[in-house]
């Protein structure tokens, strides 16, 4: 009988149930519903869970039982580390050592969402490209400055190290692993079982939240005013005049207080406002473009796609529970018919 790929799933204190379940579902024993999709019943993987005395699975409220000891990571061909709560806190040193040993002998390492923090604490990411949940990007960079974090990606493969973004991106990465190991058709069949797209377009940028971007510091009043007037012309001279500052002084303060150039900050806020309108209103894409101060459809589409990784129309299709009514009339300001790739 051919050797089945041995896959160890790491269970630590605070391991998130969803991430662990995705890994077991994709790689573990096949459920009865699989019979309607493929003839072969056995998974090509031998999956086992490893843990220690403090291991548990968060957000369900039960302790993990029947775990193999950390020493069993020594026989794994792939080590999967699901996400966990409070990822900045180092976990069991014995687990870190076992992961390092697995990396040293060439095992593939898969970090799901915040599981990549565990790989960082284990010391196996230096110089690697990885991703994690977009909301924890700054925290990850502070903890692991020697790692190249690309927080806009749904998942990244860098040699033997693979990582995924926010929680449901764990499914994207696990399907990618299945595709690499057993082909597109097999991965597609697993996607059918999960009732999930085999591959999602775009990245994490389209899921970012603007919460916490409120104005503080000496520019607070100006930034608050700008947020109320995004549909107007907000050039650097206009902002400087409003703040009673020179353009040079304003530019310097913007960099210090927001970490952005003034026009970059305005563009990002306009895209955030456009996202809200696309989600919550029935305004056409054209109307959203002008309501948020972009001035043209081309500029709106260019900046929106650059900052979110998807088009305005695709974004609306993803984040509205029901599609907006199709606008059939052509307004004078439109340079293209509705539906022309926006």
LINLINSUL-V847638 format. One record per residue. N is the residue number from 1. RES is the residue in one small letter. D_LAST is the distance of its C-alpha to the last C-alpha in Angstrom with 2 decimals. Layout:
((N;RES;D_LAST) (N;RES;D_LAST))
This chain:
((1;x;53.26) (2;x;50.34) (3;x;49.59) (4;x;46.71) (5;x;44.38) (6;x;45.60) (7;x;42.95) (8;x;44.06) (9;x;42.04) (10;x;43.12) (11;x;43.92) (12;x;44.69) (13;x;45.38) (14;x;42.27) (15;x;40.37) (16;x;37.38) (17;x;37.89) (18;x;34.31) (19;x;34.16) (20;x;37.64) (21;x;36.94) (22;x;33.83) (23;x;35.96) (24;x;38.84) (25;x;36.75) (26;x;34.98) (27;x;38.09) (28;x;41.01) (29;x;42.93) (30;x;41.05) (31;x;41.08) (32;x;42.30) (33;x;38.81) (34;x;38.51) (35;x;41.12) (36;x;38.70) (37;x;36.38) (38;x;38.76) (39;x;42.49) (40;x;43.42) (41;x;44.14) (42;x;44.81) (43;x;42.20) (44;x;42.36) (45;x;42.70) (46;x;45.65) (47;x;44.23) (48;x;46.44) (49;x;45.92) (50;x;47.78) (51;x;48.76) (52;x;51.52) (53;x;53.51) (54;x;50.76) (55;x;47.92) (56;x;46.09) (57;x;42.80) (58;x;41.07) (59;x;39.37) (60;x;41.47) (61;x;44.84) (62;x;46.85) (63;x;48.52) (64;x;47.84) (65;x;50.91) (66;x;52.14) (67;x;50.47) (68;x;51.74) (69;x;53.10) (70;x;51.19) (71;x;53.52) (72;x;51.82) (73;x;48.75) (74;x;51.04) (75;x;50.57) (76;x;46.77) (77;x;44.62) (78;x;41.52) (79;x;41.56) (80;x;38.75) (81;x;38.60) (82;x;36.65) (83;x;35.34) (84;x;37.83) (85;x;38.33) (86;x;39.47) (87;x;38.49) (88;x;39.85) (89;x;43.37) (90;x;45.09) (91;x;46.38) (92;x;49.36) (93;x;50.71) (94;x;51.96) (95;x;48.42) (96;x;47.22) (97;x;50.14) (98;x;49.50) (99;x;45.84) (100;x;47.03) (101;x;49.62) (102;x;47.08) (103;x;44.88) (104;x;47.97) (105;x;48.86) (106;x;45.38) (107;x;43.83) (108;x;40.06) (109;x;38.74) (110;x;35.75) (111;x;34.75) (112;x;32.59) (113;x;30.82) (114;x;33.69) (115;x;36.07) (116;x;35.25) (117;x;37.35) (118;x;40.30) (119;x;39.82) (120;x;39.78) (121;x;42.99) (122;x;44.48) (123;x;44.02) (124;x;42.12) (125;x;38.85) (126;x;40.06) (127;x;37.84) (128;x;35.40) (129;x;31.61) (130;x;30.75) (131;x;28.31) (132;x;29.02) (133;x;27.56) (134;x;25.37) (135;x;27.57) (136;x;30.65) (137;x;29.50) (138;x;31.70) (139;x;34.59) (140;x;34.36) (141;x;34.32) (142;x;37.39) (143;x;39.19) (144;x;38.44) (145;x;37.89) (146;x;38.79) (147;x;35.80) (148;x;32.39) (149;x;29.98) (150;x;26.28) (151;x;25.08) (152;x;21.34) (153;x;22.13) (154;x;22.53) (155;x;25.65) (156;x;27.55) (157;x;30.39) (158;x;32.84) (159;x;35.87) (160;x;37.81) (161;x;35.87) (162;x;32.73) (163;x;30.98) (164;x;28.16) (165;x;26.23) (166;x;26.31) (167;x;28.44) (168;x;26.33) (169;x;25.33) (170;x;28.98) (171;x;28.10) (172;x;25.54) (173;x;28.28) (174;x;31.04) (175;x;29.16) (176;x;28.63) (177;x;32.39) (178;x;33.15) (179;x;31.00) (180;x;32.85) (181;x;36.22) (182;x;36.07) (183;x;33.12) (184;x;29.72) (185;x;31.35) (186;x;33.40) (187;x;30.52) (188;x;28.53) (189;x;31.59) (190;x;31.83) (191;x;28.20) (192;x;29.26) (193;x;32.20) (194;x;30.15) (195;x;27.47) (196;x;24.94) (197;x;22.17) (198;x;23.95) (199;x;21.26) (200;x;18.41) (201;x;15.46) (202;x;14.83) (203;x;17.76) (204;x;19.60) (205;x;17.67) (206;x;15.30) (207;x;18.64) (208;x;20.40) (209;x;22.04) (210;x;22.86) (211;x;26.32) (212;x;29.07) (213;x;27.32) (214;x;29.48) (215;x;31.24) (216;x;34.76) (217;x;37.25) (218;x;38.09) (219;x;34.49) (220;x;34.04) (221;x;34.41) (222;x;32.07) (223;x;29.28) (224;x;29.79) (225;x;29.63) (226;x;26.42) (227;x;24.73) (228;x;25.79) (229;x;24.49) (230;x;21.07) (231;x;19.83) (232;x;22.57) (233;x;23.20) (234;x;24.37) (235;x;25.74) (236;x;28.55) (237;x;31.22) (238;x;30.01) (239;x;30.18) (240;x;33.50) (241;x;35.00) (242;x;34.08) (243;x;35.71) (244;x;38.66) (245;x;38.23) (246;x;37.90) (247;x;34.56) (248;x;36.30) (249;x;37.68) (250;x;34.41) (251;x;32.60) (252;x;35.39) (253;x;35.33) (254;x;31.59) (255;x;32.10) (256;x;35.12) (257;x;33.92) (258;x;30.28) (259;x;30.20) (260;x;27.31) (261;x;27.24) (262;x;26.73) (263;x;23.40) (264;x;22.12) (265;x;23.30) (266;x;21.62) (267;x;18.20) (268;x;18.68) (269;x;19.82) (270;x;16.88) (271;x;14.50) (272;x;17.06) (273;x;17.09) (274;x;13.34) (275;x;13.75) (276;x;16.65) (277;x;15.00) (278;x;12.19) (279;x;15.21) (280;x;17.81) (281;x;16.72) (282;x;15.28) (283;x;13.67) (284;x;10.46) (285;x;7.44) (286;x;9.06) (287;x;12.35) (288;x;11.67) (289;x;10.79) (290;x;14.08) (291;x;16.02) (292;x;15.81) (293;x;16.90) (294;x;14.27) (295;x;15.09) (296;x;12.09) (297;x;8.32) (298;x;9.00) (299;x;11.37) (300;x;9.47) (301;x;6.73) (302;x;9.91) (303;x;12.16) (304;x;10.31) (305;x;9.84) (306;x;13.39) (307;x;14.93) (308;x;13.63) (309;x;13.06) (310;x;9.85) (311;x;6.13) (312;x;6.06) (313;x;5.37) (314;x;7.92) (315;x;9.97) (316;x;10.44) (317;x;11.47) (318;x;13.89) (319;x;15.41) (320;x;15.90) (321;x;19.07) (322;x;18.01) (323;x;14.65) (324;x;13.97) (325;x;15.25) (326;x;13.09) (327;x;13.17) (328;x;14.79) (329;x;16.05) (330;x;14.62) (331;x;15.57) (332;x;17.28) (333;x;15.10) (334;x;11.92) (335;x;11.78) (336;x;9.51) (337;x;9.87) (338;x;8.06) (339;x;6.35) (340;x;5.77) (341;x;3.81) (342;x;0.00))
